[in-house]
Amino acid sequence: MIEIRTPKTREDFKAYYDLRYRLLRQPWAQVRGTEKDDYEPISHHFMAVDTATNEVVGVIKIYEKEPGVGCYSHMAVSSARQRQGIGKLLIDAVEAHSHEMGYHTLGCFSRLNTTLYFEQAGYKIAGLPTHYFGTTQVVWMEKKL
Ligand SMILES: CC(C)(COP(=O)(O)OP(=O)(O)OC[C@H]1O[C@@H](n2cnc3c(N)ncnc32)[C@H](O)[C@@H]1OP(=O)(O)O)[C@@H](O)C(=O)NCCC(=O)NCCS
């Protein structure tokens, strides 16, 4: 079974950032440390855990980008566990959090190869593509809550 949890212990955070690094930075030959950004301390973190093995199989974080606007980022599901609905569970978690926080809008900076994924989750492109790092570009996508 997959459970969405908030990382709490040092070991939780180690596994959480390691998955982020392996999925979102290592394939682009980025060094360790680049998987973190300036918003870590003001972000709420969620991880998907396989309760049978205690393995962290998905990650996402969210912070308030401007008053009433939530922004989630650094979403990743381990390669072997993709297309099993874990990404949807992670989005459900940040959407539930956003409702609790009273945000009126929720969005993310999607890489250009994932815009269709977020469109299918109800998000619309609401910005122009901008350079992110290396050869990657992102575009702001949002949903009114
Ligand atoms: C994008 C990602 C988080 C989706 O997670 P997931 O757990 O596989 O997603 P779900 O199981 O909830 O949804 C799977 C569905 O989305 C579709 N999908 C997955 N990635 C997609 C993409 N890049 N574009 C369009 N559709 C996509 C799948 O085809 C699947 O549909 P199907 O069930 O009809 O075959 C995951 O593929 C991932 O970690 N990718 C690498 C990291 C990344 O790109 N993160 C986003 C950065 S903005």
The ligand as an SDF file (V2000), in Angstrom:
LIG
                    3D

 48 50  0  0  0  0  0  0  0  0999 V2000
    5.5490   13.0280  -14.0270 C   0  0  0  0  0  0  0  0  0  0  0  0
    5.4880   11.9710  -12.9350 C   0  0  0  0  0  0  0  0  0  0  0  0
    5.6510   12.6340  -11.5670 C   0  0  0  0  0  0  0  0  0  0  0  0
    4.1440   11.2520  -13.0030 C   0  0  0  0  0  0  0  0  0  0  0  0
    4.0390   10.3300  -11.9320 O   0  0  0  0  0  0  0  0  0  0  0  0
    3.2400    8.9480  -12.0800 P   0  0  0  0  0  0  0  0  0  0  0  0
    3.1470    8.3370  -10.7380 O   0  0  0  0  0  0  0  0  0  0  0  0
    3.8390    8.1240  -13.1480 O   0  0  0  0  0  0  0  0  0  0  0  0
    1.8210    9.4680  -12.5520 O   0  0  0  0  0  0  0  0  0  0  0  0
    0.3890    8.7740  -12.4100 P   0  0  0  0  0  0  0  0  0  0  0  0
    0.5620    7.3000  -12.1860 O   0  0  0  0  0  0  0  0  0  0  0  0
   -0.4270    9.5340  -11.4380 O   0  0  0  0  0  0  0  0  0  0  0  0
   -0.2200    9.0390  -13.8380 O   0  0  0  0  0  0  0  0  0  0  0  0
    0.2140    8.2560  -14.8810 C   0  0  0  0  0  0  0  0  0  0  0  0
   -0.4410    8.7200  -16.1540 C   0  0  0  0  0  0  0  0  0  0  0  0
    0.1540    9.9580  -16.5450 O   0  0  0  0  0  0  0  0  0  0  0  0
    0.7160    9.8150  -17.8340 C   0  0  0  0  0  0  0  0  0  0  0  0
    1.9780   10.5090  -17.8960 N   0  0  0  0  0  0  0  0  0  0  0  0
    3.0890   10.2810  -17.1540 C   0  0  0  0  0  0  0  0  0  0  0  0
    4.0660   11.1510  -17.5090 N   0  0  0  0  0  0  0  0  0  0  0  0
    3.5510   11.9040  -18.5020 C   0  0  0  0  0  0  0  0  0  0  0  0
    4.0690   12.9680  -19.2940 C   0  0  0  0  0  0  0  0  0  0  0  0
    5.3180   13.3990  -19.1320 N   0  0  0  0  0  0  0  0  0  0  0  0
    3.2430   13.5470  -20.2000 N   0  0  0  0  0  0  0  0  0  0  0  0
    1.9940   13.1070  -20.3640 C   0  0  0  0  0  0  0  0  0  0  0  0
    1.4390   12.0990  -19.6460 N   0  0  0  0  0  0  0  0  0  0  0  0
    2.2230   11.5010  -18.7290 C   0  0  0  0  0  0  0  0  0  0  0  0
    0.9540    8.3330  -18.0360 C   0  0  0  0  0  0  0  0  0  0  0  0
    0.8980    8.0240  -19.3870 O   0  0  0  0  0  0  0  0  0  0  0  0
   -0.1710    7.7230  -17.2570 C   0  0  0  0  0  0  0  0  0  0  0  0
   -1.3340    7.6140  -18.0030 O   0  0  0  0  0  0  0  0  0  0  0  0
   -1.9730    6.1570  -18.2400 P   0  0  0  0  0  0  0  0  0  0  0  0
   -2.2220    5.6110  -16.8700 O   0  0  0  0  0  0  0  0  0  0  0  0
   -3.2000    6.4620  -19.0190 O   0  0  0  0  0  0  0  0  0  0  0  0
   -0.9370    5.3940  -18.9630 O   0  0  0  0  0  0  0  0  0  0  0  0
    6.5890   10.8920  -13.1310 C   0  0  0  0  0  0  0  0  0  0  0  0
    6.5000   10.3940  -14.4390 O   0  0  0  0  0  0  0  0  0  0  0  0
    8.0170   11.3840  -12.8830 C   0  0  0  0  0  0  0  0  0  0  0  0
    8.4960   11.3750  -11.7540 O   0  0  0  0  0  0  0  0  0  0  0  0
    8.7010   11.8240  -13.9390 N   0  0  0  0  0  0  0  0  0  0  0  0
   10.1070   12.2350  -13.8390 C   0  0  0  0  0  0  0  0  0  0  0  0
   10.2630   13.4870  -13.0310 C   0  0  0  0  0  0  0  0  0  0  0  0
    9.4490   14.6430  -13.5840 C   0  0  0  0  0  0  0  0  0  0  0  0
    9.4120   14.8890  -14.7650 O   0  0  0  0  0  0  0  0  0  0  0  0
    8.7890   15.3720  -12.6480 N   0  0  0  0  0  0  0  0  0  0  0  0
    7.9650   16.5170  -12.9870 C   0  0  0  0  0  0  0  0  0  0  0  0
    8.8400   17.7300  -13.0820 C   0  0  0  0  0  0  0  0  0  0  0  0
    7.8700   19.1870  -13.4410 S   0  0  0  0  0  0  0  0  0  0  0  0
  1  2  1  0
  2  3  1  0
  2  4  1  0
  2 36  1  0
  4  5  1  0
  5  6  1  0
  6  7  2  0
  6  8  1  0
  6  9  1  0
  9 10  1  0
 10 11  2  0
 10 12  1  0
 10 13  1  0
 13 14  1  0
 14 15  1  0
 15 16  1  0
 15 30  1  0
 16 17  1  0
 17 18  1  0
 17 28  1  0
 18 19  1  0
 18 27  1  0
 19 20  2  0
 20 21  1  0
 21 22  1  0
 21 27  2  0
 22 23  1  0
 22 24  2  0
 24 25  1  0
 25 26  2  0
 26 27  1  0
 28 29  1  0
 28 30  1  0
 30 31  1  0
 31 32  1  0
 32 33  2  0
 32 34  1  0
 32 35  1  0
 36 37  1  0
 36 38  1  0
 38 39  2  0
 38 40  1  0
 40 41  1  0
 41 42  1  0
 42 43  1  0
 43 44  2  0
 43 45  1  0
 45 46  1  0
 46 47  1  0
 47 48  1  0
M  END
$$$$
